[in-house]
């Protein structure tokens, strides 16, 4: 009888251990669905987070978040590295129910139309907004246009965010679609200062950068903020004296970040 009893206990423990392991390997990021947007044979991978208890008869804000150059690829996973945790927090999902989209830029493409001289430190960028957008940006614009047409999207609460390469993409997409967005948050990015007249007086911006950034010069964000002010806008600017290129870490930790973002409507 004792032997049988020991075997039974061992079996129960073994099953419980498997259950724990299964729970540990389940990622909260799995709440982001795997999606694909195809236009004329070109594919944009993206992940999408829907609000809790999503109801197509209701309407929700729409948030676009553009990742940095290091998260480019085709796995449809790496783009969630930075920023996804912010939107997965219980307090965020309870307080700011929204549809959140994380597209992934292919490895050989870029969000912003530019030339980059990587022989310099920080990198030197020459923006070319007068040309057609990159294929990746064109696909994002098409996806956002399609999403905004959905009956469950609040068209007066569409937002753009991005970091590094995605910060540059944020500046560019609001230039190319100034009537679409209610507010934007570019982090450690840059853009063409001459482009800001398209949105300076209509789209509130909270611009972030690290003063020690030796990858993307913080003066690029300062130039954009200065140009917006000159064009009649009133940007919010946060320059972290302690941060290098990863200024997205303190930016995403800002307690008022999402409250500020969702407070703006068109």
C-alpha positions in Angstrom: 0.0 0.0 0.0 2.8 2.4 0.8 4.4 1.9 -2.6 1.2 2.7 -4.4 0.7 5.8 -2.3 4.1 7.1 -3.2 3.6 6.5 -6.9 0.3 8.4 -6.7 1.9 11.4 -5.0 4.7 11.5 -7.5 2.3 11.5 -10.4 0.3 14.4 -9.0 3.5 16.4 -8.3 4.7 15.7 -11.9 1.4 17.0 -13.4 1.5 20.1 -11.3 5.1 20.8 -12.3 4.1 20.6 -16.0 1.2 23.0 -15.4 3.6 25.5 -13.8 6.0 25.2 -16.7 3.2 25.8 -19.2 2.1 28.9 -17.3 5.6 30.3 -17.3 6.1 29.9 -21.0 2.9 31.7 -21.9 3.8 35.3 -22.7 1.5 38.3 -22.1 2.6 39.5 -25.5 0.4 36.7 -26.9 -2.5 39.1 -26.3 -1.2 40.9 -29.4 -2.7 39.0 -32.4 -0.5 38.2 -35.4 -1.7 40.1 -38.4 -0.6 40.8 -42.0 -1.5 43.7 -44.3 -1.0 43.0 -48.0 -1.0 45.6 -50.8 -0.1 44.6 -54.4 1.9 41.7 -53.3 3.8 43.6 -50.6 3.3 42.4 -47.0 3.5 44.4 -43.7 3.6 42.2 -40.6 2.0 43.7 -37.6 0.7 42.8 -34.1 -2.5 44.2 -32.8 -3.9 44.5 -29.2 -7.6 44.9 -28.8 -9.2 46.3 -25.6 -10.5 44.0 -23.0 -14.0 42.8 -23.7 -13.7 44.3 -27.2 -17.1 45.1 -28.7 -17.5 46.0 -32.3 -20.6 48.1 -31.4 -18.4 50.4 -29.4 -15.7 52.8 -30.5 -12.1 52.9 -29.3 -9.0 55.1 -29.8 -6.3 53.8 -32.2 -2.6 53.9 -31.3 0.2 53.3 -33.8 3.7 52.5 -32.4 6.7 52.4 -34.6 9.8 50.4 -33.5 13.5 51.2 -33.9 16.0 49.9 -36.5 17.1 47.0 -34.2 13.6 45.4 -34.3 13.3 45.2 -38.1 12.8 41.8 -39.6 10.1 39.3 -40.6 9.4 37.3 -37.4 6.5 39.6 -36.4 7.8 39.5 -32.8 10.8 41.8 -32.3 8.7 44.9 -32.7 7.1 44.2 -29.4 10.5 44.5 -27.6 9.9 48.1 -26.5 6.6 49.7 -25.5 4.3 46.6 -25.6 4.6 46.2 -21.8 3.2 49.6 -21.3 0.0 48.7 -23.1 -0.3 45.3 -21.4 -0.4 46.8 -17.9 -3.7 46.2 -16.2 -4.0 49.8 -15.2 -3.5 50.8 -18.9 -6.0 48.4 -20.2 -8.5 49.4 -17.6 -8.0 53.2 -17.8 -7.2 53.6 -21.5 -8.9 50.9 -23.6 -7.6 51.2 -27.1 -6.6 49.4 -30.2 -2.8 49.3 -30.4 -0.9 48.4 -33.6 2.8 47.5 -33.7 3.9 47.0 -37.4 7.3 45.5 -38.2 9.6 47.1 -40.8 11.4 44.6 -43.0 15.2 44.3 -42.4 16.2 46.1 -45.6 13.7 49.0 -45.3 13.2 52.1 -43.1 10.2 54.0 -41.7 11.4 57.4 -42.8 12.6 58.5 -46.3 16.2 59.5 -45.7 19.9 59.0 -46.4 21.9 58.0 -43.3 25.7 58.5 -43.0 26.7 55.9 -40.4 30.4 56.9 -40.6 29.7 59.7 -38.2 28.8 59.6 -34.6 26.0 60.5 -34.0 24.6 59.3 -37.4 24.0 62.0 -39.9 20.5 62.0 -41.5 19.3 63.7 -44.7 15.5 63.6 -44.8 13.8 63.4 -48.2 10.1 64.1 -47.4 9.7 65.6 -50.9 10.0 62.0 -52.3 7.5 59.2 -52.1 7.5 57.3 -48.8 9.5 54.1 -48.3 7.6 50.9 -49.1 7.3 50.2 -45.3 5.9 53.6 -44.6 3.5 53.4 -47.5 2.2 50.1 -46.2 1.7 51.6 -42.7 -0.2 54.6 -44.1 -2.4 52.2 -46.1 -3.0 50.0 -43.0 -3.9 53.1 -40.8 -6.2 54.4 -43.5 -8.0 51.0 -43.5 -8.2 50.9 -39.7 -9.5 54.4 -39.4 -12.4 53.4 -41.7 -13.5 50.7 -39.2 -16.8 51.6 -37.5 -15.3 50.8 -34.1 -12.4 53.3 -34.3 -12.7 56.7 -32.8 -11.5 58.9 -35.7 -10.9 61.8 -33.4 -8.5 59.8 -31.2 -5.9 58.3 -33.5 -2.3 58.6 -32.2 1.3 58.0 -33.4 4.2 57.0 -31.3 7.7 55.8 -32.1 11.3 55.4 -30.9 14.6 56.0 -32.8 13.9 55.0 -36.4 10.2 54.9 -35.3 10.6 58.4 -33.8 11.6 59.6 -37.2 8.7 57.7 -38.7 6.4 59.4 -36.3 7.5 62.9 -37.4 7.1 61.8 -41.0 3.7 60.1 -40.8 2.1 63.1 -39.2 3.5 65.2 -41.9 2.2 62.9 -44.6 -1.2 62.5 -42.9 -1.7 65.6 -40.7 -5.5 65.2 -40.6 -5.4 61.7 -39.3 -3.7 62.1 -35.9 -4.8 63.8 -32.7 -1.4 63.7 -31.0 2.0 62.2 -31.4 5.0 61.1 -29.3 8.4 60.9 -31.1 11.2 59.5 -29.0 14.9 59.9 -29.8 14.0 60.7 -33.4 14.4 63.5 -35.8 12.9 64.9 -39.0 12.8 67.7 -41.5 12.1 71.0 -39.7 10.6 72.5 -42.8 7.8 69.9 -42.7 6.3 71.0 -39.4 4.0 73.7 -40.9 1.8 70.8 -41.9 0.8 70.0 -38.3 2.5 72.5 -35.9 -0.8 74.2 -35.0 -3.1 71.2 -35.1 -1.2 68.1 -33.6 0.1 68.3 -30.1 3.5 66.6 -29.7 5.4 65.3 -26.7 9.0 65.0 -27.9 11.6 62.9 -25.9 15.3 62.6 -26.2 18.4 61.7 -24.2 21.0 64.5 -23.9 23.8 62.0 -24.0 22.5 60.2 -27.2 25.5 59.4 -29.4 23.4 57.5 -32.0 20.7 60.0 -32.9 21.8 63.6 -32.1 19.5 65.2 -29.5 19.8 68.4 -31.4 17.5 66.8 -34.0 14.6 66.7 -31.6 15.5 70.2 -30.4 15.4 71.5 -34.0 12.0 69.9 -34.6 10.6 71.5 -31.4 12.1 74.9 -32.3 10.6 74.7 -35.8 7.2 73.8 -34.3 7.3 76.8 -32.0 8.3 79.0 -34.9 5.4 77.7 -36.9 2.9 78.6 -34.1 2.8 75.3 -32.2 3.4 74.5 -28.6 5.3 71.2 -28.3 6.0 69.4 -25.0 9.7 68.6 -24.8 11.5 66.3 -22.3 15.3 66.1 -22.5 16.8 63.5 -20.1 20.2 64.7 -18.9 21.1 61.1 -17.8 19.9 59.2 -20.9 21.8 58.0 -24.0 19.9 56.5 -26.9 17.5 54.4 -24.9 15.5 57.4 -23.8 12.4 55.3 -24.5 12.9 53.6 -21.2 12.3 56.7 -19.0 9.7 58.0 -21.6 7.6 54.8 -21.3 7.9 55.1 -17.5 6.4 58.6 -17.4 3.4 58.4 -15.2 1.5 61.0 -17.2 2.4 59.7 -20.7 -0.8 58.0 -21.7 -3.0 60.4 -19.8 -1.5 63.2 -21.8 -1.8 61.2 -25.1 -5.5 60.2 -24.7 -6.5 63.6 -23.4 -6.1 65.0 -27.0 -8.9 64.8 -29.6 -9.2 66.3 -33.0 
